[in-house]
């Protein structure tokens, strides 16, 4: 399983960091060359945009595992961004 955490470090200062969002990406196809994944994401409330905290669960299907891990992260992030738009 991949775990992704998005943190904000105000002014680059780690001591003030806070987590904005998280994602868990789990393979559900026995590590096949072309795999399917369950994606679970959550994001905290955003006072700047006025959006509440939310979470969602979805899928990324048909991912070729010989690609860079960033290709899978990009697909999961694109799905999560579309889900985030539904929250506004």
Buried (B, 14 or more C-beta within 10 A) or exposed (E): EBEBEBEEEEEEEEEEEEEEBBBBBEBEBEEEEEBBBBBBBBBBEBEEEEBEEBEBEBEBEEBEBEEEEEEBBEBBBEBBEEBBEEEE
